[in-house]
């Protein structure tokens, strides 16, 4: 069974979008793939630096 995916819509500055577009061209990936990878990398780093940030205690 595959993992479920959720849609995420964001607004970014035009210059940030152009940088992202260039990155996707060089990596031969879609914008969605690159953004997904960057978010995962960020959250993994946060989990190492601040474990409570990404896994708060359940109430």
Backbone as CSV, one residue per row, in Angstrom:
resi,resn,N_x,N_y,N_z,CA_x,CA_y,CA_z,C_x,C_y,C_z
1,UNK,0.844,-1.179,0.000,0.000,0.000,0.000,0.890,1.244,0.000
2,UNK,0.615,2.199,-0.880,1.411,3.423,-0.987,1.079,4.402,0.113
3,UNK,1.962,5.350,0.312,1.714,6.360,1.333,0.745,7.408,0.799
4,UNK,-0.046,7.952,1.705,-1.003,8.988,1.312,-0.269,10.308,1.150
5,UNK,-0.720,11.094,0.214,-0.137,12.422,-0.005,-1.220,13.469,0.146
6,UNK,-0.820,14.600,0.652,-1.704,15.750,0.823,-1.246,16.860,-0.106
7,UNK,-2.174,17.642,-0.583,-1.838,18.796,-1.411,-1.415,19.953,-0.518
8,UNK,-0.420,20.693,-0.996,0.061,21.865,-0.283,0.227,22.988,-1.299
9,UNK,-0.436,24.089,-1.048,-0.344,25.236,-1.946,0.369,26.362,-1.200
10,UNK,1.417,26.886,-1.811,2.181,27.964,-1.177,2.399,29.092,-2.169
11,UNK,2.593,30.267,-1.634,2.943,31.426,-2.453,4.361,31.818,-2.082
12,UNK,5.191,32.025,-3.101,6.577,32.422,-2.870,6.900,33.617,-3.761
13,UNK,7.944,34.313,-3.397,8.385,35.466,-4.176,8.841,35.001,-5.557
14,UNK,8.729,35.893,-6.525,9.084,35.557,-7.898,10.554,35.158,-8.036
15,UNK,11.454,35.860,-7.355,12.869,35.511,-7.459,13.160,34.131,-6.850
16,UNK,12.462,33.788,-5.784,12.605,32.450,-5.186,12.098,31.396,-6.156
17,UNK,10.997,31.686,-6.814,10.449,30.749,-7.797,11.435,30.519,-8.940
18,UNK,12.062,31.585,-9.415,13.028,31.443,-10.515,14.226,30.593,-10.093
19,UNK,14.704,30.798,-8.876,15.800,29.968,-8.372,15.372,28.511,-8.287
20,UNK,14.173,28.288,-7.815,13.636,26.930,-7.721,13.488,26.304,-9.110
21,UNK,13.020,27.077,-10.050,12.850,26.594,-11.420,14.195,26.193,-12.027
22,UNK,15.228,26.992,-11.787,16.564,26.673,-12.302,17.107,25.404,-11.647
23,UNK,16.883,25.281,-10.348,17.326,24.081,-9.638,16.652,22.834,-10.204
24,UNK,15.363,22.922,-10.471,14.654,21.761,-11.010,15.155,21.410,-12.408
25,UNK,15.536,22.414,-13.170,16.076,22.157,-14.502,17.380,21.371,-14.401
26,UNK,18.284,21.819,-13.534,19.579,21.152,-13.395,19.446,19.756,-12.788
27,UNK,18.486,19.576,-11.892,18.290,18.267,-11.267,17.392,17.356,-12.097
28,UNK,16.808,17.931,-13.145,15.864,17.184,-13.991,14.733,16.572,-13.167
29,UNK,14.170,17.404,-12.329,13.070,17.008,-11.455,11.950,18.028,-11.587
30,UNK,10.796,17.655,-11.098,9.684,18.604,-11.089,9.812,19.513,-9.865
31,UNK,9.123,20.618,-9.904,9.119,21.528,-8.759,8.566,20.799,-7.535
32,UNK,7.522,20.020,-7.720,6.943,19.272,-6.602,7.948,18.331,-5.970
33,UNK,8.715,17.630,-6.785,9.714,16.697,-6.253,10.782,17.421,-5.450
34,UNK,11.251,18.545,-5.969,12.306,19.292,-5.284,11.779,19.889,-3.980
35,UNK,10.599,20.478,-4.007,10.029,21.057,-2.788,9.794,19.960,-1.749
36,UNK,9.266,18.823,-2.169,9.036,17.701,-1.256,10.356,17.268,-0.604
37,UNK,11.411,17.137,-1.415,12.724,16.728,-0.898,13.267,17.762,0.085
38,UNK,13.161,19.044,-0.259,13.673,20.097,0.616,12.926,20.138,1.947
39,UNK,11.631,19.950,1.921,10.846,19.932,3.159,11.253,18.742,4.020
40,UNK,11.401,17.581,3.410,11.810,16.386,4.155,13.185,16.587,4.780
41,UNK,14.133,17.114,4.007,15.482,17.368,4.538,15.434,18.346,5.708
42,UNK,14.640,19.393,5.583,14.513,20.384,6.653,13.950,19.741,7.924
43,UNK,12.895,18.961,7.767,12.270,18.331,8.927,13.183,17.292,9.575
44,UNK,13.954,16.582,8.766,14.909,15.622,9.332,15.982,16.335,10.150
45,UNK,16.475,17.464,9.651,17.458,18.248,10.406,16.853,18.781,11.696
46,UNK,15.620,19.262,11.617,14.931,19.765,12.803,14.752,18.649,13.828
47,UNK,14.446,17.444,13.368,14.241,16.316,14.269,15.522,15.984,15.026
48,UNK,16.657,16.170,14.373,17.943,15.910,15.026,18.254,17.023,16.021
49,UNK,18.083,18.272,15.594,18.426,19.421,16.434,17.418,19.662,17.558
50,UNK,16.137,19.477,17.233,15.065,19.758,18.195,14.004,18.665,18.109
51,UNK,14.222,17.513,18.748,13.281,16.385,18.621,11.847,16.729,19.010
52,UNK,11.654,17.614,19.972,10.292,17.962,20.393,9.560,18.810,19.367
53,UNK,10.310,19.444,18.474,9.694,20.305,17.458,8.861,19.501,16.476
54,UNK,9.380,18.373,15.986,8.665,17.599,14.985,7.870,16.451,15.578
55,UNK,8.079,16.143,16.841,7.320,15.086,17.484,6.874,15.557,18.874
56,UNK,5.907,16.477,18.907,5.459,16.977,20.210,4.759,15.871,20.991
57,UNK,4.766,15.971,22.292,4.086,14.939,23.102,2.595,14.924,22.813
58,UNK,2.029,13.731,22.832,0.577,13.591,22.618,-0.168,13.942,23.884
59,UNK,-1.263,14.656,23.720,-2.065,15.042,24.867,-3.200,14.086,25.075
